[in-house]
């Protein structure tokens, strides 16, 4: 018997964001089929059985608080370093630590260097296009509004998301027990806690919304976080080689696997990543009143950023700069839907194109990728300090994760 598709799933494919649709047309990505569209609807009811079982057994046993240190010990040093680990935790890490044969460490390294090479512009696209534009996916918002993330503000939430991404693309970040490996599994753990807690809330209507943090939402989030900024980078002159785009898709596939995304929603290559982005957008792009509620604060966040000199002037410039990126990629109609200014001139992307084109060419020279990666990483870390003076902790904006039991 097929799953009952939640009402949030549209009767027909929704309008895909203009930037995603344009790039999909260039690559001749076929529209989502009826079967695929229905499958995306069914997946709105599916979670992460492997991690959900861990959380359930933690709660049924000694409790999350008592068993979480064992989870952390296994993240840092492997499950064999936890001699008294319960069978369910050991079984989970035996699966995770058995890295799939298809994972290529060299390609992960190339991907990390490529993504670092985008510097701040890569993070800007993730913020002003992927995240802000993603608020049009109102089904996402229903979980977010119930997690308490907004209590600490959208600025801290994006900084937390950015810290996860920077951990993933750190040098050696995705090696077993590396910083990106650990951060991704922590996010997966938090997702499961939140999934369980929100689904049990009195005001959560599963017939309308399906399961919180479900497979369709997770697939869209992974490609939106890691593939979409690479697509947007093309619009700002960040050009990479075909092998580098393939490497980024490979990294996305492995990160998605670690995150608990089902194999059917993991990209086989970069073009397939665009297909997943296009198809999930057609199933999820249904804005409502929550879209503007969540997007508008992000437009104001730069007014609280930290600059050593000319702070107020630089804050105003930053606000205009980030709105210009959103306007360039999202278009006037989407800006209106998100409650953002519709007459913003896209000045920043236009100014960046020649700079980034020159740097993209320089990266092709001997040692160029390594130099671009080092420079870009330094820019990204400085931008993180601009947003938040103190380092963020992954999971801190989701207070439910602290007491989801």
N, C-alpha and C positions, 0 to 999 in steps of 0.2 A: 504493500500500500504506500503510495507516495505521500510525502509530508504535506500538511496543510500550509499553504503559502500565506504569510502574514499580509494584512491589508496594506501595509506600507509599500509593498511591491506594486509598482504601477501596472495598469492593465496592458500597456504597450511601452516600448522603450522610450525613455525620456530624452529630452534634448541634451546632447553631450556638450560640455563646456567648449567654447569656440576654439581655444588653443589645442585641446586634445583632438577635436574633430578635424581641424586643419592638418595636423601632423599625421593623423591616421589616414587621411585622404592621400597625402603625399606617398605614404608607404603602401597604399592600396589595401588597408585593413578592411576586411569584409565586415558588414554590420552583424550584430549579434543575431543568431538564429532563434527561432521559437523555442527549440529544445534547450539551448544554452540559456536563454532568458528565463525560462521556467526553472532551470537548475539553480540559477542565481537566487531566485525566489525561495526555493527549498532550503538553500544554504543559509538563509536568514535565521533558520531554526537550529543550526548546528554549531556546537561549540568546539572545545578542544578536549576530547575524551581523555587523553593521556594526562594532561595537567589537571583537569577537573577531578579526575579520580584521586590524584595526590592531595588536592585541597580537601576533598570530601573526607578522605581517611585521616588527614591531619585533624580535622575538626571532630570527627567521631572518636579519635584517640586522645592523645595527651593535649591536643589543642595547637593552634598555629603558633602561638607565642612560645610554646615549649619546643616545638619541632623545627621552627624556622632556623635556629642556629645550625642544625644538621644540614639543611638545604644550603645555607651559606657556605658551610665547610666543604660540601661537595662541589659547589661552584668554584671555590678557590683552589681546591687540591684534589678533587676527584672523589667519587663515591667510595673508593677503597680506603680513603683516609678516615672514613666514618664507620668504625667496626661495629657499632651498635645500631646502625641505621635500620629502620623497619623495612620489611620486604617491599612494600609499595614504593618507598623512596628509592631503594636500590634498583628496582625494576625500571623506574623512570630514567634514572641516570645511566643505566646500562644501555638503554636505547639512545639517549642523547650522546653519550661518549663513544658510541659506535658510529663514528663519522661516516656518512655515505661515501661509497666508492667514487661517486661522480665529483666530489668536492676537490678542486684544484687550488692548492695553496698559492701557487704563482699567480694565477688569475685573480685571486682575492687581493693579492698585493698590488697588482696593476690597477685593479678597481679602486682600491683605497687611495692610491697616488693620484688617479684621475679625478676622483671626487674631491680630494683635498685641493687639487689644482684649480678648481673653480673658485676658491677663496670665498670671500664674503658674498659674492654674487650668487653662488650656489645656495648659501643659507638664506639670502634674501628671497630667492625664488621659492624655496621651501616655505618660507613664512608668508610672503605676500601673494603667492599664487596657489600653492598646494594647500596650505592650511586655511587661509582666508577663503579661497574658492571652495574648499571642502565643506564649509559651513552651509553651503547650498544642499548638502546631503543631510537633510533634516533628521533622518533616522539615526545618524551618528549622535546628533545633538541631544537626543532624548536620554541617552546614557550619560553623556557628559554633564548635563544639567543635574543629574542625580548623584554625582560623585563628589560634589563639593569642590571641584577644580576651580570654579569661578570665584570661590571665596578668597583665593590668594591671587586672582587676577590672571588675565590671558598672557601677560608678559612672562610671569614665572612658568606658566604652563609651556609656552613655546621654548623658553630656556631649557626646561627639563627635556622636552622632545629633542632639542638640538644637542643636548649633552649625550643622549642615547646615540644619535646619529654620529657624533664625533667620536664616541667610544668605538662604534662599529668600524669606522674608517681610520682609527688610530693604527700606528705601526704595530703589526702583530695582533690587532684587536680581536680578530676572529679565530686566532689559534685556540685550541682547547684550553679553557680556563683563562683566556685573555680578557681584557677589559670589555671588549664589545660582545664577546661570548657571554660573559657574566651579566652585563647590562640587559642583553636581549632576553635571557632566561628570567631575570628579575621582572622585566616588563610582562613576560608571559605569566609568571606567577601572580602578579598583581591583577592582570586581566582576568584570571580565573577567580580570584577573590571577589572582584567587582562584579563579574558575571553572576556569580552565585547570589551575592547580596542584592543587587539591583533587581534580578529576576524575582526575588521574594518580596519586593516592596508592594504595598497595597495598591499603589497607583501605576504599577507596571502592567500594561495590557499586552500579553504575549500574542493574542490574536491580531493585534494591530502592529506591534513592533518586533515580534519574533523573540529571539534570544539576544540579550546584550552582548556586545563584542562577539558577534557571530562570524562564520567563515567568509561570507560575502564582504562584510565590513572590514575584516582583517586583510583580505586579499587586496581590497581597494587601498587600504592604508599603507600596506607594504610597498606597492608599486607607486602610490602617490608620494611616499616619503623618499624613495630611492631612485625610481625611474623618472617621475615627472620633473624633478629639478634638472635632470640631464636634458630632457626635451626642451624645457624652458630656457636652458642655457644657450641653446642654438639661436634663440631669438635675441640674445644679448651678445652674440659673437663668440660664445664658448664652444669651439669646435674640437672634436676629438677624433681619433682614428677608429675605423670599424672594429679593430681588435679591442680597443679600450671600451667601446660601447658593449661589446660582447662580455667583457670582464665585469662591467657594472651589472649586467643582467645576471651573471653567474653569482656575484655577491648577493644580489637581491634574492635569488633562488635559495641560497644557503641561509640567509638571515630569515627568510620566510619559513624555511624548514625548522630552524631553531625556535621560531615564534609560535609554531603549532599550526601554520597554515597547511591545509590539505594539499597533497601533491598535484591535484587537478588544477589548482589555482596558482601554482608556482611557474614563473616564466621559464621557457626553454631557452630563449635567447632574447635579445633586446627588442626585436620586432614583436615577439610574443608578449613581452612586457607591455608594449603599446596596445596590443590587442586586449589584454586583461584590463588595462586602464580604461580603454574605450568601452568595453562591454560592461564593466562594473559601474562606470559613470552612467550608462544608459539605464541601469537598474536602480541607481541610488540618487541621481540628481533631481530631487524633488524638494525645492526650498519651501519653507513656511516662515512663520513669525519668529521662530528661534534663530533663523539664519542671520537676520540683522541684529538680534539680541547678542549674538556671540561675535559677529564680525566688527561691529562698531567700536568696541573697546580696543581692539587691536590697532585701529587707526590712531588712537590717542596714546598708545603705549610709549612711542618715542619721546613724548613730552616728559617722561620720568627717567629717561636714560642718563647715564653718567658720562660726562665729558670733562676733561681737566681744564679746558679753556673755552671761553665764549659759550658757556653751557646753554643759555636760553636760545641764542641764535642757532646753534648747532642742533638743538632739539627741534626747532621749527623746520630747519632744512631736512632733517631726518624724517619728520612726519610727511613732508611734501614728497621726499624721495621714495618712501615706501608706498604711498598712495599712487605715485606715478607708475610703479612697477605693477601694482594690481590693475590699474587702468589699462596699461599696455597689453597685458595678457588676458584679462578677464572680459574686457569690453564694457561699454556703457550700460547695456541691459543688465548684466550680472552685477555691476557696481550698484545699480539702482535696487536690485533685489536684495543685496546685502546691506543696504542702508548706508552706502558710502558715497562720497561726492562723485557726481557724474561728469563734471567739467574739468577734471584734473588732466593736465598735460603730461604725456608720457616722456618727460624730459630725461630722466635718469637712464632708462634702457637705451635710448638713442645715443646718449653721450658715451655709454660704455661699449657699444659695438666696436668702434675702431680700436679701442684699448685692448679689448678681449681678443679680437682677431689677431692683433700683433702678438699678444702673449701666446695664443694658440699656435701660431707659426713658430715662435721661439721654442715652444715645448717639443717641437719635432727635431730640434738640434741635439747632438750628443749631450746627454746629461740633462736635457731640457725638462723632461718630465719630473725628475727628482728636484730640480730647482723650483719648478712651478709648484710642486707639492709642498715643499718646505715653506715657500712664501705664502701660499694659500692657507696652510695650517696656522701659521702665525697670525694671519688676518682673522681667521675664524675664532681663534682663542681671544684675540683682542675684542672682537665683537661680542663674545660671550661676557666679557668683563664690562663692556659698555651697557649691556642689558641688565646684568645682575652683578653687583660688586662682590658678593659672596657666592661661592660655588653652589649649584643646586644639587639636590639629591633626587635621584630618579624615584618617583612614586610619592613624593611629599605633597604634591598638589591634589592627590586623590586620597582624602582622609578616610574614605571607606575601607581602603586597603589595610588600615591599622586596626579595624575592629569588624572586619567582614564576617568573622565567625559568629 
